Amino acid sequence: MARNRPRCGNDQGKDSRRDLKAVTAMVASMWAAAEKADAPLSDWLRRKIVGEIERLKRQVDSKLRLAKLCDSDVTHARRGPPDPAETSDQRSPGERRTVRPSVERGAGAGALRTAGQSGLRPNRSAKRTSARPAAAEQQRTLFSEIEQAEAVEEGPSSSPPHEIPRFPDLGLRVYAKDFAPQALTVIPQAANFSDVEDYREHLAKTLPFNAVTTRRRAANFLIGRYFPGHHLHTDLTKFAQSAAGTPALPDVLFYLTCRTEKIVAQVAESLVWPSLAEGSVPRTKVKEFVAEMLPESKSAKQITSAIFRTYEEFGIGKTNRTTLSVCPRFGTLPAFAYILYLEFPEPGMYKFERVLQGPMQKWLLWDQAWIVEQLYSLRQARLLSKVSEIDSHRQFTTRFSLAEAMDRIVALAEKNPGFSEKAGVLN
């Protein structure tokens, strides 16, 4: 019976080059797709791609080192045991005897093991350095093109803080401390600081709690919730300072709470918003939902209470011992403008449905007709370049990026605080 003939070296080389081209093309395709996404998502995707490539590089490095050591061991076994004369260091009997294994091919793990059997102390640093050159050379061969592309894209300097995703994925975590009343007071104060650690120390000294450890813990909670990535985002510091004491700030802080605390967002979308027609949600129903979403946590009762306090303190609903009462709400134009640009941070054309079926309605419970009116108001304020409703095609076009729009949004907050709409509910 005929055996399959092994493939010749030329065929294997062609396959290897073909595979390398396919991998390079795949990475280039993913990178191009990431660049077309919105700015925060694009930054996160590119960092994810680079991180996965770095992880693969470490795995390849480990495998190459292991292969190098095994290859050295086999080569040494073929040569036989070393000549005792080669392992002698020609020192006097009183001196300490050591062995310096050669870094050439064949002086790897096998030579080191022979030294150990003869009672001599091996030089382990030589073993490590012997495997590094080949592994490093292989890495350059496999990933040199990708690394050069990264160098062109990122430049020589380290990533600045603004490249951190505006809303990183923090996962589903316990929300047992709301700190909503404190947030309304201290978030506007962040505009007085340029460094997050200075702001943290300020909170640790001024928050209204007796114990130092409690103040520090609360400071960490507040910064992690409203300044994710531990970076003082200037868009929030500017808006919070200008909107302090107005109805716009509670709406914005509730929105930001939902963005970073997934359990609050899930309760809003899965329980509160669907119950809008009924007007209330039982506390027991919220507690059961929390226990189901966080089965390993024993704090379902505390989390439910924290969510109820968040709705109450930020004015999104009314609570008592048994129910959370809600109804469609009016917001304020400054809060609407800021949240709109947080949702759509890059200039472009967007459909009405992305607003009418998004967090503005499902989290903040803003009335749909009121939302449409605010889009036209922002066009009049020159924050939107176009709002069009043609048959079933309804679209709006943002004029600026989030950073570029902030001065106009701040001016809007200072000019139109919206005190007359503090109740924020429809009759």
C-alpha positions in Angstrom: 0.0 0.0 0.0 1.5 3.3 -1.0 2.3 5.8 1.7 1.7 9.5 1.5 4.8 11.2 0.4 6.0 14.1 2.7 5.6 17.5 1.2 8.7 19.1 0.0 10.2 22.2 1.6 9.2 24.5 -1.2 5.5 23.6 -0.8 5.7 24.1 2.9 7.3 27.5 2.4 4.6 28.6 0.0 1.9 27.5 2.5 3.7 29.4 5.3 3.8 32.6 3.2 0.2 32.1 2.2 -0.8 31.7 5.9 1.2 34.8 6.9 -0.5 36.9 4.2 -3.9 35.6 5.3 -3.3 36.5 8.9 -1.9 39.9 8.0 -4.9 40.6 5.8 -7.3 39.5 8.5 -5.7 41.8 11.1 -5.7 44.7 8.6 -9.4 44.1 7.9 -10.3 44.1 11.6 -8.2 47.3 12.1 -9.9 49.0 9.2 -13.4 48.1 10.5 -12.5 49.4 14.0 -11.4 52.7 12.5 -14.8 53.2 10.9 -16.6 52.8 14.3 -17.5 55.8 16.5 -14.6 57.3 18.4 -14.9 55.7 21.8 -15.7 52.3 20.4 -13.0 52.6 17.7 -10.4 53.3 20.4 -11.5 50.3 22.5 -11.5 48.0 19.5 -8.0 49.0 18.4 -6.7 48.5 21.9 -8.4 45.1 22.0 -6.8 44.0 18.8 -3.3 45.2 20.0 -3.9 43.4 23.3 -4.8 40.1 21.7 -1.8 40.3 19.4 0.5 41.0 22.4 -1.1 38.0 24.2 -0.4 35.8 21.2 3.2 37.1 21.0 3.8 36.0 24.6 2.4 32.5 23.8 4.6 32.2 20.8 7.6 33.4 22.8 6.9 30.7 25.4 6.5 27.9 22.9 9.7 28.9 21.0 11.7 28.9 24.2 10.4 25.5 25.1 11.2 24.2 21.6 14.7 25.6 21.8 15.4 23.9 25.1 14.1 20.6 23.9 16.1 20.8 20.7 19.2 21.6 22.7 18.5 18.6 25.0 18.2 16.2 22.0 21.4 17.5 20.4 23.4 17.1 23.5 22.1 13.5 24.0 23.3 12.7 20.5 26.8 14.0 21.3 27.1 12.0 24.4 28.3 13.1 27.9 30.7 16.0 28.0 34.5 15.6 28.4 35.4 16.0 32.1 38.3 18.2 31.0 35.8 20.7 29.4 33.9 21.1 32.7 37.1 21.7 34.8 37.7 25.3 35.6 41.4 24.7 36.4 41.1 26.3 39.8 42.8 25.4 43.0 41.1 22.9 45.3 40.2 25.6 47.8 38.3 27.7 45.3 34.6 27.3 44.5 34.1 25.3 41.3 31.5 26.5 38.8 30.5 25.6 35.3 29.8 28.0 32.5 27.6 26.2 29.9 28.1 27.2 26.4 25.4 29.3 24.8 26.0 27.6 21.5 23.6 25.1 20.0 23.8 21.8 22.0 24.7 23.4 25.3 21.2 23.7 26.6 19.1 21.7 29.1 21.1 18.5 28.7 24.4 20.2 29.5 22.9 21.9 32.6 21.4 18.6 33.8 24.9 16.9 33.5 26.4 19.7 35.5 23.8 19.1 38.2 24.5 15.4 38.3 28.2 15.9 38.8 27.6 18.1 41.9 28.4 21.3 40.1 26.2 24.4 40.3 24.7 25.3 36.9 24.6 28.9 35.6 20.9 29.4 35.1 21.2 32.8 33.6 23.1 31.3 30.7 20.2 28.9 30.0 17.8 31.8 29.9 19.9 33.9 27.5 20.6 30.9 25.3 16.9 30.7 24.4 16.1 34.3 24.0 17.9 35.3 20.7 16.1 32.7 18.6 12.7 33.4 20.2 13.2 37.2 19.6 14.2 36.6 16.0 11.1 34.5 15.4 8.9 37.2 16.9 10.4 39.8 14.6 9.8 37.6 11.7 6.1 36.9 12.6 5.0 40.3 13.9 7.4 42.9 12.5 4.8 44.2 10.0 2.1 44.5 12.6 4.4 46.3 15.1 5.5 48.8 12.4 1.9 49.5 11.7 1.2 50.1 15.4 4.2 52.4 15.7 2.9 54.5 12.8 -0.6 54.6 14.3 0.3 55.3 17.9 3.5 57.3 17.6 6.4 57.2 20.0 4.6 58.6 23.0 2.4 56.7 25.4 -1.4 56.7 25.2 -2.8 59.9 26.6 -5.6 59.7 29.2 -8.3 60.9 26.7 -7.8 57.7 24.7 -9.4 55.7 27.6 -12.9 54.7 26.6 -15.5 57.2 27.8 -17.6 54.4 29.2 -15.5 51.2 29.6 -17.2 47.9 30.2 -17.2 47.5 34.0 -19.3 44.4 34.0 -22.3 43.6 36.2 -21.4 44.6 39.7 -23.0 45.1 43.1 -24.7 48.5 43.6 -25.3 48.6 47.3 -24.2 52.3 47.8 -25.9 54.9 45.7 -24.2 58.1 47.1 -26.7 60.1 45.0 -27.1 63.1 47.5 -23.3 63.3 47.8 -22.9 63.1 44.0 -25.1 66.2 43.4 -22.8 68.2 45.7 -19.3 67.0 44.9 -19.4 66.2 41.2 -19.6 70.0 40.3 -16.5 70.5 42.5 -14.4 68.3 40.2 -14.0 71.3 37.8 -11.6 72.8 40.4 -9.1 70.0 40.0 -6.9 68.9 37.1 -5.6 65.7 38.7 -7.9 62.8 39.8 -5.8 62.0 42.9 -6.0 65.6 44.2 -9.8 65.4 43.7 -9.9 62.0 45.5 -8.0 63.5 48.5 -10.4 66.4 48.5 -13.4 64.0 48.7 -11.7 62.0 51.4 -11.4 65.1 53.5 -14.8 66.8 52.8 -17.4 64.0 52.3 -20.0 64.1 55.2 -19.0 60.9 56.9 -17.3 60.5 60.3 -14.7 57.7 59.6 -11.8 58.4 57.3 -12.0 54.9 55.8 -15.7 55.5 55.0 -14.9 58.8 53.3 -12.1 57.2 51.2 -14.4 54.3 50.3 -17.1 56.7 49.2 -14.6 58.8 47.2 -13.5 55.7 45.3 -17.1 54.8 44.6 -17.9 58.2 43.3 -14.8 58.5 41.1 -15.2 55.0 39.7 -18.9 55.7 38.9 -18.8 59.1 37.3 -15.2 59.3 36.1 -14.6 55.7 34.9 -11.0 55.1 33.9 -9.9 57.4 36.8 -9.7 60.4 34.5 -11.5 63.7 35.1 -13.4 64.0 31.9 -13.6 67.7 31.1 -17.0 67.4 29.5 -18.6 66.3 32.7 -16.6 68.7 35.0 -17.7 71.7 32.8 -21.3 70.6 32.6 -21.6 69.7 36.2 -20.2 73.1 37.3 -22.5 75.0 35.0 -25.6 72.9 35.9 -25.0 72.7 39.7 -28.3 73.3 41.5 -30.5 73.0 38.4 -32.7 70.1 37.3 -30.3 69.3 34.5 -27.7 67.8 36.8 -29.8 65.1 38.4 -30.9 63.8 35.0 -27.3 63.7 33.7 -26.0 61.9 36.9 -28.8 59.3 36.6 -27.9 58.7 33.0 -24.2 58.3 33.9 -25.1 56.0 36.8 -26.9 53.7 34.3 -24.0 53.8 32.0 -21.5 52.5 34.6 -23.8 50.5 36.9 -25.4 47.8 34.6 -27.8 46.5 37.3 -29.4 50.0 37.5 -29.7 50.1 33.7 -31.2 46.6 33.5 -33.8 47.4 36.2 -34.7 50.5 34.2 -35.0 48.7 30.9 -36.5 45.4 32.0 -38.8 46.5 34.8 -39.4 50.3 35.2 -39.9 51.3 31.5 -42.2 48.4 30.7 -44.3 49.4 33.8 -44.7 53.0 32.6 -48.3 52.4 31.7 -49.1 50.9 35.0 -47.4 53.7 36.8 -45.4 51.7 39.5 -43.1 48.8 40.1 -43.4 46.7 43.3 -40.2 46.6 45.4 -40.5 42.8 45.7 -40.4 42.5 41.9 -37.2 44.6 41.8 -35.6 42.5 44.5 -36.4 39.2 42.8 -34.9 40.6 39.5 -31.7 41.7 41.3 -31.4 38.3 43.0 -31.8 36.6 39.6 -29.2 38.8 37.9 -26.7 38.6 40.8 -27.2 35.1 42.1 -23.9 35.0 44.0 -24.6 38.2 45.8 -26.3 38.2 49.2 -27.1 42.0 48.9 -30.3 41.9 46.8 -32.2 43.8 49.5 -29.5 46.5 49.8 -29.1 46.8 46.0 -32.9 47.2 45.7 -32.9 50.0 48.3 -30.0 51.7 46.6 -31.8 51.7 43.3 -35.0 53.1 44.8 -32.9 55.9 46.5 -31.3 56.6 43.2 -34.7 57.1 41.5 -35.9 59.3 44.4 -32.8 61.5 44.8 -32.3 62.2 41.1 -36.1 62.9 40.6 -36.8 60.1 38.1 -39.5 58.6 40.3 -41.2 58.6 43.7 -40.7 55.8 46.2 -42.2 54.4 49.4 -41.7 51.2 51.4 -43.4 49.0 48.8 -43.4 50.6 45.3 -41.5 52.8 42.9 -43.9 55.2 41.1 -43.1 56.5 37.7 -44.7 58.4 34.7 -43.5 60.0 31.5 -41.3 63.0 32.2 -40.1 66.3 30.8 -36.4 67.0 31.0 -34.4 70.1 30.4 -32.8 71.3 27.2 -29.2 71.5 28.6 -29.4 67.9 29.9 -30.9 66.7 26.6 -28.1 68.4 24.6 -25.3 66.9 26.8 -26.7 63.4 26.9 -27.4 63.5 23.1 -23.7 64.3 22.5 -22.7 61.6 24.9 -24.7 59.1 22.9 -23.4 60.5 19.6 -20.0 61.9 20.3 -18.9 62.3 16.7 -20.6 64.5 14.0 -22.9 62.6 11.7 -26.4 61.7 10.6 -28.6 59.6 12.9 -32.1 58.2 12.9 -34.8 59.4 15.3 -35.3 55.8 16.4 -31.9 55.7 18.0 -33.0 58.5 20.4 -36.6 57.5 20.8 -35.8 53.9 21.6 -32.6 54.6 23.6 -31.7 55.6 27.2 -33.4 58.9 27.0 -36.8 57.1 27.1 -35.9 53.8 28.7 -33.8 55.2 31.5 -34.9 58.8 31.9 -38.5 58.2 30.9 -38.6 61.3 28.7 -41.7 61.8 26.7 -41.2 61.0 23.0 -43.0 64.1 21.7 -40.9 66.2 24.1 -37.7 64.6 22.7 -38.6 65.5 19.2 -39.3 69.1 20.2 -35.8 69.3 21.8 -34.1 68.2 18.6 -35.6 71.2 16.8 -34.6 73.4 19.7 -31.0 72.2 19.4 -31.1 73.0 15.6 -32.2 76.5 16.5 -29.3 76.7 19.0 -27.0 75.6 16.2 -26.0 72.4 18.0 -27.6 70.4 15.3 -27.1 71.3 11.6 -30.2 69.5 10.3 -33.4 67.9 11.5 -35.6 66.3 8.8 -38.9 64.4 8.8 -39.9 63.1 5.4 -42.6 60.5 5.4 -41.2 57.7 7.6 -37.6 58.9 7.2 -36.7 61.0 10.2 -33.1 62.0 10.8 -30.9 64.6 12.6 -27.4 65.6 12.0 -25.0 66.6 14.7 -22.7 69.5 13.9 -19.8 68.9 16.4 -17.9 66.3 18.3 -18.5 66.1 22.0 -15.4 68.2 22.9 -16.3 70.8 20.3 -19.9 71.1 21.5 -19.2 71.5 25.2 -18.8 75.3 25.2 -22.2 75.7 23.5 -23.8 73.2 25.9 -22.4 75.0 28.9 -23.7 78.3 27.6 -27.1 76.7 27.1 -27.0 75.4 30.7 -26.1 78.8 32.1 -28.8 80.5 29.9 -31.6 78.0 30.3 -31.4 76.2 33.6 -35.0 74.9 33.4 -36.2 75.6 36.9 -39.8 75.7 35.8 -39.6 72.0 34.8 -38.2 70.8 38.1 -41.1 68.4 38.7 -40.3 66.8 35.3 -43.5 64.9 35.0 -46.5 65.1 32.6 -49.9 65.7 33.9 
